Amino acid sequence: MIEKDRSKIVNKTYLLKMLPLFYQNHLRNQLSSRDFIFLKILIILLQSIKKVSIEKLANALPLGIKFESRRKRIQRFLSLQNLTIENIWFPIISSFLKTYFETDKLVHVAIDRTNWGKINLLVTSIIWDKRAFPIHFELLPKLGSSNINEQRSHLSKIMPIFKDYKICILGDREFCSVRLAKWLSEQSIYFCLRLKKNEFIEVKK
């Protein structure tokens, strides 16, 4: 077997500049020193090889062990109990809000569903600088549109992040549900949900 030269990947530490300081500070608090260093290596690899595959990452991982051991090392890391969206990502989003948003300003949050083949995702994102910045996603155990229970459950998980902010939920025609609009009103949340062209709104007399 020919030993690959991985020095080009290891030496690309400048790529870590893409990871903001408040990301790094939070990750240090959540992970051991060993796991934090391993995460930094994985980030460099992801930005270098541009492949989200355990096998591809294991093949490029600069550790002097066999391929199968490198693959298992990545799997063990990804199985860490505190490596969850709630523990890792939500606090980073909270720091992001404090840095870039004022509490008296309206924050627009988009809810959408997207599918890649048989993978069906429900996603919420912050609208910031004309871009959608992902907050949370859930893998739906089915194909097709989401229902009111899935939508309310998903939104309930992200609402604590915005407890100090006024938010407006944006949704396309999949989310033009009277029940969802009523529930959002009960939560004192603004909303803008797109209606189908053959639907009308009745205003009180």
C-alpha positions as CSV (number, residue, x, y, z in Angstrom):
1,M,0.0,0.0,0.0
2,I,1.3,3.5,-0.9
3,E,1.3,5.9,2.0
4,K,-0.4,9.1,1.1
5,D,1.2,12.5,1.9
6,R,-1.4,14.4,4.0
7,S,0.9,17.3,4.9
8,K,-0.9,19.6,2.5
9,I,-4.1,19.1,4.5
10,V,-2.5,19.5,7.9
11,N,-0.7,22.7,6.9
12,K,-3.9,24.4,5.9
13,T,-4.5,25.8,9.4
14,Y,-5.3,29.2,7.9
15,L,-8.7,27.7,7.0
16,L,-9.7,27.8,10.7
17,K,-10.0,31.6,10.3
18,M,-13.4,30.7,8.8
19,L,-14.5,29.5,12.3
20,P,-15.4,32.6,14.3
21,L,-13.9,33.1,17.7
22,F,-17.2,32.7,19.6
23,Y,-17.7,29.4,17.9
24,Q,-14.3,28.2,19.1
25,N,-14.9,29.5,22.7
26,H,-18.2,27.7,23.0
27,L,-16.8,24.4,21.5
28,R,-13.9,24.5,23.9
29,N,-16.4,24.6,26.8
30,Q,-18.4,21.7,25.4
31,L,-15.6,19.4,24.3
32,S,-12.4,18.0,25.9
33,S,-9.1,19.3,24.6
34,R,-8.6,16.1,22.7
35,D,-12.0,16.2,21.0
36,F,-11.7,19.9,20.2
37,I,-8.4,19.4,18.4
38,F,-10.0,16.5,16.5
39,L,-12.9,18.7,15.5
40,K,-10.5,21.3,14.2
41,I,-8.8,18.6,12.1
42,L,-12.2,17.5,10.7
43,I,-13.1,21.1,9.8
44,I,-9.9,21.5,7.9
45,L,-10.5,18.2,6.1
46,L,-14.1,19.2,5.2
47,Q,-12.9,22.5,3.7
48,S,-10.1,20.8,1.8
49,I,-11.6,17.7,0.3
50,K,-15.2,19.1,0.2
51,K,-16.7,15.6,0.8
52,V,-19.1,14.9,3.6
53,S,-18.4,11.2,3.8
54,I,-16.9,9.3,6.8
55,E,-14.8,7.1,4.4
56,K,-13.4,10.1,2.5
57,L,-12.6,11.9,5.8
58,A,-11.0,8.7,7.2
59,N,-8.9,8.3,4.1
60,A,-7.5,11.9,4.5
61,L,-7.2,11.9,8.3
62,P,-3.6,12.6,9.2
63,L,-3.2,9.9,11.9
64,G,-0.6,7.1,11.8
65,I,-3.2,4.3,12.2
66,K,-5.0,2.0,9.8
67,F,-7.9,3.2,7.7
68,E,-10.5,1.2,9.7
69,S,-9.2,2.7,13.0
70,R,-9.4,6.2,11.5
71,R,-13.0,5.5,10.4
72,K,-14.0,4.2,13.9
73,R,-12.3,7.2,15.5
74,I,-14.6,9.6,13.4
75,Q,-17.7,7.5,14.3
76,R,-16.9,7.6,18.0
77,F,-16.5,11.4,17.8
78,L,-19.8,11.9,16.0
79,S,-21.5,9.7,18.6
80,L,-20.5,12.0,21.6
81,Q,-23.6,12.6,23.8
82,N,-23.1,16.3,24.0
83,L,-22.6,16.7,20.2
84,T,-26.2,17.7,19.6
85,I,-27.9,20.7,17.9
86,E,-29.3,21.8,21.3
87,N,-25.9,21.7,23.1
88,I,-23.6,22.9,20.3
89,W,-25.5,24.9,17.8
90,F,-28.3,26.7,19.7
91,P,-25.9,28.5,22.1
92,I,-23.9,29.6,19.0
93,I,-27.0,31.0,17.5
94,S,-27.8,32.8,20.7
95,S,-24.3,34.4,20.6
96,F,-24.9,35.3,16.9
97,L,-28.2,37.0,17.7
98,K,-26.5,39.1,20.5
99,T,-23.8,40.2,18.1
100,Y,-25.8,41.1,15.0
101,F,-29.4,41.8,16.2
102,E,-30.9,44.3,18.5
103,T,-33.6,43.1,20.9
104,D,-36.1,45.8,19.7
105,K,-35.7,44.9,16.1
106,L,-37.9,42.3,14.3
107,V,-36.1,39.1,13.4
108,H,-37.4,37.2,10.4
109,V,-37.3,33.4,10.6
110,A,-38.1,31.3,7.6
111,I,-39.6,27.8,7.8
112,D,-39.3,25.5,4.8
113,R,-39.2,21.9,3.8
114,T,-36.8,20.4,1.3
115,N,-36.1,17.0,0.1
116,W,-33.0,15.3,-1.4
117,G,-34.3,12.1,-3.0
118,K,-35.7,10.1,0.0
119,I,-34.3,12.6,2.6
120,N,-37.1,14.9,3.7
121,L,-36.1,17.8,5.9
122,L,-38.0,20.5,7.9
123,V,-35.7,23.5,8.3
124,T,-35.8,26.9,10.0
125,S,-33.4,29.7,9.2
126,I,-32.7,33.3,10.3
127,I,-32.9,35.8,7.4
128,W,-29.7,37.9,7.7
129,D,-27.9,40.0,5.2
130,K,-30.1,38.7,2.3
131,R,-29.2,35.1,3.2
132,A,-30.9,32.3,5.1
133,F,-28.8,31.2,8.1
134,P,-29.9,27.7,9.3
135,I,-31.0,27.4,12.9
136,H,-32.5,23.9,13.1
137,F,-33.5,21.0,10.9
138,E,-35.4,17.8,11.5
139,L,-35.5,14.6,9.4
140,L,-39.1,13.8,8.7
141,P,-39.9,10.0,8.9
142,K,-41.9,10.3,5.6
143,L,-42.1,11.9,2.2
144,G,-44.3,14.8,1.3
145,S,-45.5,17.9,3.2
146,S,-45.2,18.5,6.9
147,N,-48.3,18.6,9.1
148,I,-49.4,21.0,11.8
149,N,-48.1,18.8,14.7
150,E,-44.6,18.6,13.1
151,Q,-44.6,22.3,12.4
152,R,-45.6,23.3,15.9
153,S,-43.1,20.8,17.5
154,H,-40.3,22.1,15.3
155,L,-41.0,25.8,16.0
156,S,-41.4,25.1,19.8
157,K,-37.8,23.9,19.9
158,I,-36.3,27.1,18.5
159,M,-38.6,29.6,20.3
160,P,-36.6,29.7,23.5
161,I,-33.6,31.1,21.5
162,F,-35.7,34.1,20.6
163,K,-37.2,34.8,24.0
164,D,-35.7,38.3,24.1
165,Y,-36.6,39.1,20.5
166,K,-39.6,39.8,18.4
167,I,-39.8,37.4,15.5
168,C,-41.8,37.0,12.3
169,I,-42.2,33.5,10.8
170,L,-42.1,33.4,7.0
171,G,-43.5,30.4,5.2
172,D,-44.5,29.4,1.7
173,R,-47.8,27.8,0.6
174,E,-47.1,24.5,2.5
175,F,-47.5,26.5,5.7
176,C,-50.6,28.5,4.9
177,S,-52.6,26.8,7.6
178,V,-55.2,28.5,9.7
179,R,-54.3,26.3,12.6
180,L,-50.7,27.2,12.4
181,A,-51.5,30.9,12.1
182,K,-53.8,30.7,15.1
183,W,-51.1,28.9,17.1
184,L,-48.5,31.5,16.2
185,S,-50.9,34.3,17.3
186,E,-51.4,32.6,20.6
187,Q,-47.6,32.6,21.0
188,S,-47.5,36.3,20.2
189,I,-45.5,35.6,17.1
190,Y,-45.9,37.6,13.9
191,F,-46.2,35.6,10.7
192,C,-46.3,36.0,6.9
193,L,-47.6,32.8,5.3
194,R,-48.1,32.6,1.6
195,L,-51.6,31.7,0.4
196,K,-52.6,29.7,-2.6
197,K,-54.0,31.9,-5.4
198,N,-57.5,30.4,-5.1
199,E,-57.8,31.2,-1.3
200,F,-59.3,34.4,0.2
201,I,-59.2,36.1,3.6
202,E,-62.4,37.1,5.2
203,V,-62.2,40.2,7.4
204,K,-64.6,40.6,10.3
205,K,-67.7,42.7,9.5
